[in-house]
Amino acid sequence: MTQSSRSVVSRRAVSIADLRAIAQRRVPRAVFDYLDGGAEGEVTLRENCRVYDDVTFRPRHAVAFADCNLRARVLGFDLALPFLLAPVGYSRLMHPVGEVGAARAAGDAGTAYILSTISGHKLESVKAASTGPVFYQLYLMGGRGAAEAVIERARLAGFSALVVTIDTAVAGIRERDYRNGMRELITGSVFEKLPFLPQILARPGWLTRFLLDGGLPALPNVVPPGEGPMPLIDVAAALAKSTLTWSDLTWIRKVWPGPIVIKGVLTGDDARRAVDEGATAISVSNHGGRQLDCVPSSLRALPEIVKAVHRQAEILMDGGIRRGTDIVKALCLGARAVLCGRAYAYGLAAAGEAGVNRAIEILRTDLDRTMRLLGCASVAELNRSYVNVPLNWDARESVS
Ligand SMILES: Cc1cc2nc3c(=O)[nH]c(=O)nc-3n(C[C@H](O)[C@H](O)[C@H](O)COP(=O)(O)O)c2cc1C
């Protein structure tokens, strides 16, 4: 990325929506839709973003303070920002710097990066790139042997936490991927690929970078014993063969002595179960609307989970975060910090690492402005008194 294209991204991208629009112009439709899309009718995907409109602010005006404290304490780390970068699979398809660039951008901003199992870069390179904490997100693809090997590598490399995703019994059906021939493009023969090639040829910049990067990477962190890195074959089939259950937590805790985050919790019952199984933190998440469609938005699910396990585990959430106001609302409802997925991945697809830097900067300045307009000097002081929540939101919380 040249100096001039870096500044073009900075000038043109005022919001995350602007980065999304640039990404759409720069990567093939199959790659953009993989990033942008959700499962089935995309009901939850839409609701994840829309639901923030239901919560309005109660500002305290005529309040002045010199510094606005955006720091959040997550798993013992003092982060400069109350948001982390979520695990996003296939990041290297969006831009060759992929997971390495995103991790470096997170570290430069003083926050944490979570590396997906479905990474095109080795976990050791990702850890080495970042000056901040890096967590490893675990799928059991390749079986327990592959998982134990990667957990050991992550420990040796200095990863600080394991993020265990529990909402992926099978891969959700993302209809856009089927229509765009994502599967054929990744695993098909030349003849199967042919009908889908025009969208690739329409993005020569992306194609050149992709070919110079060596084409489709294998999964260097999924290495079943006695085998090489798992090729990027049908990840969906590999996931379906390796469904994670609560009983797996017992051996995971034995092989991973550090903190564990359970990601994908949507009910108070699962939150309590996660605490019982030894989770240090929970991420309230519906996988960005990419797994079971028609589940509640993450923000809507958050109060029930806060009520169920508040003070027993740190509560994170992710889903639909596109603005600083979204982050502030989630913190007011009880999240300690949030994870951003697409918000930074649009930046990655738009302009590589410079795009991720820009996404983080947009959210950081949004946050600072929102806090000042709200009259709250520190994100640690945010609570429900700063927001109006629809009355019926509390009904479910009183059920359990
Ligand atoms: C393209 C893409 C790939 C993802 N890959 C993973 C993954 O490998 N593991 C995982 O736990 N979550 C994955 N997620 C879910 C994110 O970690 C996060 O839960 C979600 O993106 C939050 O919603 P948001 O994109 O609206 O911020 C992925 C999300 C996207 C958009």
Ligand as a Chemical Component Dictionary entry (heavy atoms), coordinates in Angstrom:
data_LIG
# 
_chem_comp.id                   LIG 
_chem_comp.type                 NON-POLYMER 
_chem_comp.pdbx_formal_charge   0 
_chem_comp.three_letter_code    LIG 
# 
loop_
_chem_comp_atom.comp_id 
_chem_comp_atom.atom_id 
_chem_comp_atom.alt_atom_id 
_chem_comp_atom.type_symbol 
_chem_comp_atom.charge 
_chem_comp_atom.model_Cartn_x 
_chem_comp_atom.model_Cartn_y 
_chem_comp_atom.model_Cartn_z 
_chem_comp_atom.pdbx_ordinal 
LIG C1  C1  C 0 -15.791 -13.092 7.509  1  
LIG C2  C2  C 0 -15.968 -13.552 8.924  2  
LIG C3  C3  C 0 -15.282 -14.663 9.375  3  
LIG C4  C4  C 0 -15.425 -15.071 10.701 4  
LIG N1  N1  N 0 -14.687 -16.134 11.151 5  
LIG C5  C5  C 0 -14.788 -16.511 12.442 6  
LIG C6  C6  C 0 -13.973 -17.561 12.951 7  
LIG O1  O1  O 0 -13.158 -18.138 12.242 8  
LIG N2  N2  N 0 -14.136 -17.904 14.253 9  
LIG C7  C7  C 0 -15.033 -17.279 15.082 10 
LIG O2  O2  O 0 -15.140 -17.627 16.261 11 
LIG N3  N3  N 0 -15.791 -16.265 14.621 12 
LIG C8  C8  C 0 -15.683 -15.865 13.337 13 
LIG N4  N4  N 0 -16.432 -14.829 12.879 14 
LIG C9  C9  C 0 -17.353 -14.132 13.804 15 
LIG C10 C10 C 0 -16.655 -12.946 14.456 16 
LIG O3  O3  O 0 -15.638 -13.365 15.322 17 
LIG C11 C11 C 0 -17.645 -12.082 15.253 18 
LIG O4  O4  O 0 -18.369 -12.905 16.128 19 
LIG C12 C12 C 0 -18.601 -11.332 14.324 20 
LIG O5  O5  O 0 -17.932 -10.894 13.174 21 
LIG C13 C13 C 0 -19.204 -10.140 15.054 22 
LIG O6  O6  O 0 -20.119 -9.480  14.260 23 
LIG P1  P1  P 0 -19.750 -8.183  13.390 24 
LIG O7  O7  O 0 -19.040 -8.683  12.174 25 
LIG O8  O8  O 0 -21.083 -7.605  13.061 26 
LIG O9  O9  O 0 -18.866 -7.303  14.234 27 
LIG C14 C14 C 0 -16.303 -14.388 11.556 28 
LIG C15 C15 C 0 -16.985 -13.268 11.095 29 
LIG C16 C16 C 0 -16.826 -12.837 9.800  30 
LIG C17 C17 C 0 -17.549 -11.607 9.338  31 
# 
loop_
_chem_comp_bond.comp_id 
_chem_comp_bond.atom_id_1 
_chem_comp_bond.atom_id_2 
_chem_comp_bond.value_order 
_chem_comp_bond.pdbx_ordinal 
LIG C1  C2  SING 1  
LIG C2  C3  SING 2  
LIG C2  C16 DOUB 3  
LIG C3  C4  DOUB 4  
LIG C4  N1  SING 5  
LIG C4  C14 SING 6  
LIG N1  C5  DOUB 7  
LIG C5  C6  SING 8  
LIG C5  C8  SING 9  
LIG C6  O1  DOUB 10 
LIG C6  N2  SING 11 
LIG N2  C7  SING 12 
LIG C7  O2  DOUB 13 
LIG C7  N3  SING 14 
LIG N3  C8  DOUB 15 
LIG C8  N4  SING 16 
LIG N4  C9  SING 17 
LIG N4  C14 SING 18 
LIG C9  C10 SING 19 
LIG C10 O3  SING 20 
LIG C10 C11 SING 21 
LIG C11 O4  SING 22 
LIG C11 C12 SING 23 
LIG C12 O5  SING 24 
LIG C12 C13 SING 25 
LIG C13 O6  SING 26 
LIG O6  P1  SING 27 
LIG P1  O7  DOUB 28 
LIG P1  O8  SING 29 
LIG P1  O9  SING 30 
LIG C14 C15 DOUB 31 
LIG C15 C16 SING 32 
LIG C16 C17 SING 33 
# 
